[in-house]
Amino acid sequence: MKELTASGQTVDEAVHSALEQLNTTKDQVDVEVIDQGKKGIFGFGAKRAVVKVTLHRNPAEETADYLKKVTENMGVDVQVHTKIGGKHITYELIGEHLASLIGRRGQTLNALQYLAQLAINRENDRYYTVMIDAEGYRERRKESLEALAIKMAEKAKRLDKKVALDPMPSFERKIVHNTLQNRGVSTYSDGAEPHRHIVIKPD
């Protein structure tokens, strides 16, 4: 947790100085007044105000620490790089031996992502969406899903019957839905989680 001690002619001035140094706003910090200071008379006996300002840890940082602990318990030492874009947060896992954290078809990575999503939204007024990536897996998976979607759509049209894909999480299903727009087929999700899957139907 980042904290800073600052001084000024008044408490407000000291707080303002600390906020500038931390590059933050008052609603993101706790302020403890160490010394109220004294104005003095004609400049004599003046004493500067001193405050200690502590920056709140934001939910994204706390969740990054949580991910680090979970992966350590799995026997993998990683660095967690956090990228925040509004209400969407991407965590990139950096380190060696990441294959075990990705798992077959990204199942372990998806499980970690689900845990992170629960953790960040547990005690939070805002709702965040979370994506966890490792070794560029998400982009590779997106490309393979797009290729699979097109291949299975062609199969559905050739056989003139519905084709069901394997179960996948909602954000992967969305990639398939988007890929197959305006391709002579319609898509819908069927089944209950965690077995929810996409069905491709020829138009």
N, C-alpha and C positions, 0 to 999 in steps of 0.2 A: 504494500500500500504506500503510495507516494505522499510524502508530507513535506511542508516547507515552513520555516519561520521567517517572518518579514516584519519590518518596522515602518513607521510613518509618523507624521505630525499628529494624526488622529487614528483611531481604530479603523475607520472607514478607509483612510488612505493606506494603512498597512494591509488591509484586506485586498484593496484594489491592486496594490503592488504584487501581492502573492498570486492573485488570479492571473495577472499579466505574465508572471514568470512561469506559471503552470499551463498557460494558454487554455484556460477553461472559464466557466461561468460559476456564479455563486451557488446555483442550484445543484452543482456537481460536487460540492465540497462541504466538509464540516469545519466550523471555525471555533477555535478556542482562544479566548483573550488571555494572554499571559500578563500583560501590563496595560492598564488603561492610558498611561502616560499623563503628563501634566503640561498645561499651557505655559506656566511660569509668568513672571511679571517683567515686562520690558525685555523679554528674551532671557532673563536670568531664572535659573531653577527649572527650566523646561526639561521635560523628560519625554522621550519618544514612546509612542504606543507600540506594543509588540504582540503579534498574534501567531498562532500555529494553525496552519490550514492543511487539512487532510483530504486528498482527492478520493472520492468514492471509487471503488472498483466497479467497473461496469459489468453487466451480465455476460458480455462476450468474453471478457478476460477470465471471469470465474469459470465459465464453461470450458475455455481452453485449458485451464489448470485441471479441471475434472477429466478431460480427455487424456491429458498427459498421465494422470494417475491410473486411469483404466488401462491404457496401453502398456504402462509399466507392469501392471498386474498380469498382463498377457505375455510379459517377457520381452517386449519390444521397446527400445528407447527411441523416442521421437521428439522432434521439435514441432511445435504447433504454430503455424503462421496464420494470423487472423486477418481477414479482409471484410470490412463492414461497408455495406451499401444500403443505406436506409434500414429497412426491416429485414434485409436478407444478409446472412452472415456465412461466409465461406471459410472453412478451416482446411488448411493444407498440411498434411502430415509429411514431415521431412525426416529422412533417416535411412538406415540400412534395414534389410530383411522386412520390407513392407508388404511382401506378397501375402504373409500370414494375416495381415490386417485388411487386405483386400478380400481374400477368400474367393471361393468359386462363384463366378458371375457377380462378384462384388457383394456377396451376401454378408460377410463380416463387416465390410465398410458401411453397408446399409444399416446393419444393427447398431453400429457405433453412431451413425447419423441419427437414428431414432432415439438413442439414449441422450444425445446432445440436445436434440429438439425438446425432449421432456425436461432436461435439466435447465435449459435457458428460459423456458416458459413457466417453470414451476412457481416462482414467486415474482411475477413480473406483470405490470399493467399492459405493456405493449406485447404484441404477439410477433415473434421472430420466426422466419423460416431458416433452416440450416442446411448447408451442403458440406459434406466432408469429401475431400479428394486426396489421392496419394499417387505419385508418379504419373500424373496426367491420365489416370484411369477413367475419370468421368467423360473426358472428350473422346477417348477410344471407345468407350461403351456406347456413347451417343452415336458415333459413326457406325458401329456394328448393329445397333438397334435400327437405325435408318435403313441400312442394307437389308436386314432381316425383314423389316416391315414391307419393303418394296417387293422382295422375293415372295413373301407369303401372300401379298395382295395379288400378284401375278398368278400364283397357284390357285387362289380362290376364284379368280376370273376364269382360269383355264378349266378348272373342274366344275365351275358354276355351283359351288356350294360353300358353306361357311367354313372358315379355318380358325381354330383356337390357338393362341400363343401360350407359352408357359407363364405362370404367375410372375408378376413383377410389381415393385412398389409404384405408387401413384405418379411420382415424378418421371419414372421411366415410361409408364403407360402414356403419359402426356406427350412424350417424344414421338411415340408411335402414332397417336391420334393426329398430331400436327403433320407428320411426314406423309400420311395417307389422305390428307385433304385434297380434293379435286383429282383423284387417281382412279375414278370409276368404281370405288368401293365405299362402304360405310363401316365405321368401327364403333364398338361399344364395349364397356367393361361388364364382366359377369362374375358371379361368385362373391364370397365373403373373404375379407382379409384373414390370414395372409395368403389366401389362395385366389385372390381376385386377379383376373386375367382379361386380355383383350380378345374379342371375337371380330374377325374380318369377314364382312358379308358382301358379295358382289352386288352392285346396283342393278 
